């Protein structure tokens, strides 16, 4: 198993100097399709519960709706969410420059109920921000708890909220900033994975011959 295809590490740079949570605000980022399986609605619930706990938090959605998918957010859903949260929850649609969003966020929120090997986790790790979500296949493969993120039992919304509340301080985020990128360098290098795949193919070819 190669654990994902990897990413081009040299596209990602550290934020220098490290500056999480300007003015104490927790900046959460969601990257992906705005559908149920990706946890889009759960992300909104996380925002709501963190606010109820008195935290200063914002949530940025980067991704599109999918009208052909019955579990997708609709434009009406988005309007209602904006009405409830005002500028604390924002929808930015699709972008080609997702790296800029990682660089201006404190954590990636990905409460998917199913995943392949999530590219956004690899990208966030390389930028130095942790990912928070459920312990489901794909997420378990990409995240080491306490190193490049934190996972909780599937569907445990309260535990997910608590894990974010506990981690969202400058000291803990500074630790993740170091360990997440170190993990990405060691495990998510596309060149290393490509070479490994080529080696595997060559080995199998030799065995058949």
C-alpha positions as CSV (number, residue, x, y, z in Angstrom):
1,X,0.0,0.0,0.0
2,X,1.3,3.5,-0.9
3,X,-1.2,5.4,1.3
4,X,-2.2,7.9,-1.4
5,X,-0.5,9.2,-4.5
6,X,1.2,12.0,-2.6
7,X,1.5,15.7,-3.4
8,X,4.1,18.0,-4.9
9,X,5.8,19.1,-1.7
10,X,7.6,22.0,-3.2
11,X,4.4,23.8,-4.0
12,X,3.8,24.3,-0.3
13,X,5.7,26.6,2.0
14,X,5.7,27.3,5.7
15,X,4.0,30.5,6.9
16,X,6.9,32.6,8.3
17,X,6.6,33.7,10.9
18,X,4.0,31.3,12.3
19,X,0.9,33.3,13.2
20,X,-2.2,31.2,14.1
21,X,-5.4,32.7,15.3
22,X,-5.1,36.4,14.7
23,X,-6.9,38.3,17.4
24,X,-7.8,34.9,19.0
25,X,-10.2,33.9,16.2
26,X,-10.3,30.2,15.2
27,X,-10.2,30.0,11.4
28,X,-11.7,26.7,10.3
29,X,-11.5,25.5,6.6
30,X,-13.7,23.0,4.8
31,X,-12.4,21.9,1.4
32,X,-14.5,19.7,-0.9
33,X,-17.9,19.1,-2.4
34,X,-20.8,20.5,-0.4
35,X,-22.5,17.1,0.1
36,X,-23.6,14.9,3.0
37,X,-20.9,12.3,2.6
38,X,-18.2,14.9,2.9
39,X,-19.8,16.2,6.1
40,X,-20.8,19.7,4.9
41,X,-23.8,19.8,7.2
42,X,-21.8,18.4,10.1
43,X,-19.3,21.2,9.6
44,X,-22.1,23.7,10.1
45,X,-23.2,21.9,13.3
46,X,-19.6,22.1,14.6
47,X,-19.6,25.9,14.0
48,X,-22.9,26.2,15.8
49,X,-21.7,24.2,18.8
50,X,-18.4,26.0,19.1
51,X,-20.3,29.3,19.1
52,X,-22.6,28.0,21.9
53,X,-19.4,27.4,23.9
54,X,-18.5,31.0,23.5
55,X,-15.6,30.6,21.0
56,X,-14.8,33.2,18.4
57,X,-14.7,31.0,15.3
58,X,-15.3,31.3,11.6
59,X,-15.8,28.6,8.9
60,X,-14.9,29.0,5.3
61,X,-16.3,26.6,2.7
62,X,-14.2,26.1,-0.4
63,X,-16.0,23.9,-2.9
64,X,-19.1,23.7,-5.1
65,X,-22.6,22.5,-4.6
66,X,-23.7,19.5,-6.8
67,X,-27.3,19.9,-7.9
68,X,-27.4,16.4,-9.3
69,X,-26.6,14.9,-5.9
70,X,-29.6,14.8,-3.6
71,X,-27.4,15.2,-0.5
72,X,-25.8,18.4,-1.8
73,X,-26.4,21.8,-0.2
74,X,-28.8,23.9,-2.3
75,X,-28.6,27.6,-2.9
76,X,-31.5,27.9,-0.5
77,X,-29.6,26.0,2.2
78,X,-26.6,28.3,1.8
79,X,-28.9,31.4,2.1
80,X,-30.3,30.1,5.3
81,X,-26.9,29.3,6.7
82,X,-25.7,32.8,5.8
83,X,-28.7,34.3,7.4
84,X,-28.1,32.4,10.7
85,X,-24.3,33.0,10.9
86,X,-23.7,36.2,9.0
87,X,-20.1,36.6,8.1
88,X,-18.9,33.9,10.5
89,X,-19.7,31.2,7.8
90,X,-18.7,32.0,4.3
91,X,-19.0,30.1,1.0
92,X,-16.3,30.8,-1.6
93,X,-17.1,28.2,-4.3
94,X,-14.4,26.4,-6.3
95,X,-10.9,27.9,-6.5
96,X,-7.7,26.9,-8.2
97,X,-5.7,28.5,-5.4
98,X,-6.6,26.4,-2.4
99,X,-3.1,26.7,-1.0
100,X,-3.8,30.3,-0.1
101,X,-6.8,29.1,2.0
102,X,-4.7,26.6,3.9
103,X,-2.1,29.3,4.6
104,X,-4.8,31.5,6.1
105,X,-6.5,28.9,8.3
106,X,-5.8,27.3,11.6
107,X,-7.3,23.9,11.0
108,X,-9.0,21.8,8.3
109,X,-12.4,20.4,9.2
110,X,-13.3,17.3,7.3
111,X,-16.1,15.3,9.0
112,X,-16.6,12.9,6.1
113,X,-18.5,9.7,6.6
114,X,-16.4,8.0,3.9
115,X,-13.2,8.9,2.1
116,X,-10.6,7.6,-0.3
117,X,-7.2,8.9,0.6
118,X,-8.0,12.6,1.1
119,X,-5.7,14.9,-0.8
120,X,-6.8,17.9,1.2
121,X,-5.4,16.3,4.4
122,X,-2.0,15.9,2.7
123,X,-2.0,19.5,1.5
124,X,-3.1,20.8,4.9
125,X,-0.4,18.8,6.7
126,X,2.3,20.2,4.4
127,X,1.2,23.7,5.2
128,X,1.3,22.9,8.9
129,X,-2.4,22.9,9.9
130,X,-4.1,19.9,11.5
131,X,-7.2,18.1,10.2
132,X,-10.1,17.2,12.4
133,X,-12.7,14.6,11.5
134,X,-14.1,11.1,12.1
135,X,-12.2,7.9,12.3
136,X,-13.4,6.3,9.1
137,X,-11.4,4.5,6.4
138,X,-9.2,7.0,4.4
139,X,-9.1,9.4,7.3
140,X,-7.4,6.8,9.5
141,X,-4.9,6.2,6.8
142,X,-4.0,9.8,6.3
143,X,-4.0,11.1,9.9
144,X,-2.0,10.2,13.0
145,X,-3.8,11.6,16.0
146,X,-1.7,14.3,17.7
147,X,0.7,14.5,14.8
148,X,-1.2,16.0,11.8
149,X,-4.7,16.0,13.2
150,X,-7.3,14.5,15.5
151,X,-9.9,11.8,14.9
152,X,-13.0,10.9,16.9
153,X,-15.5,8.1,16.7
154,X,-17.7,8.3,13.6
155,X,-20.7,10.5,14.2
156,X,-19.6,11.7,17.7
157,X,-20.2,15.4,17.1
158,X,-19.7,16.4,20.7
159,X,-16.3,14.7,20.8
160,X,-15.3,16.4,17.5
161,X,-16.3,19.8,18.9
162,X,-14.3,19.1,22.1
163,X,-11.2,18.0,20.2
164,X,-11.3,21.3,18.3
165,X,-11.9,23.3,21.4
166,X,-9.0,21.6,23.2
167,X,-6.5,22.0,20.3
168,X,-7.5,25.5,19.1
169,X,-4.9,27.5,21.1
170,X,-1.7,29.0,19.9
171,X,0.5,26.6,21.8
172,X,-1.1,23.5,20.5
173,X,-1.4,24.8,17.0
174,X,2.3,25.7,17.0
175,X,3.0,22.1,17.9
176,X,0.9,20.8,15.0
177,X,2.6,23.3,12.7
178,X,5.8,21.4,13.2
179,X,4.6,17.8,13.5
180,X,2.1,18.0,10.6
181,X,4.6,19.3,8.1
182,X,7.3,16.8,9.3
183,X,4.8,14.0,8.8
184,X,3.9,15.3,5.3
185,X,7.5,15.4,4.3
186,X,8.1,11.8,5.4
187,X,4.9,10.3,4.1
188,X,3.2,12.4,1.3
189,X,6.1,13.1,-1.2
190,X,4.7,12.4,-4.7
191,X,8.1,11.7,-6.1
192,X,8.9,9.1,-3.5
193,X,5.5,7.4,-4.0
194,X,5.9,7.4,-7.8
195,X,9.3,5.8,-7.6
196,X,7.9,3.2,-5.2
197,X,5.0,2.4,-7.6
198,X,7.4,2.0,-10.5
199,X,9.6,-0.3,-8.4
200,X,6.6,-2.4,-7.5
201,X,5.5,-2.7,-11.2
202,X,9.1,-3.7,-12.2
203,X,9.3,-6.3,-9.4
204,X,6.0,-7.9,-10.5
205,X,7.1,-7.9,-14.1
206,X,10.3,-9.7,-13.2
207,X,8.4,-12.3,-11.2
208,X,6.1,-13.0,-14.1
209,X,9.0,-13.4,-16.5
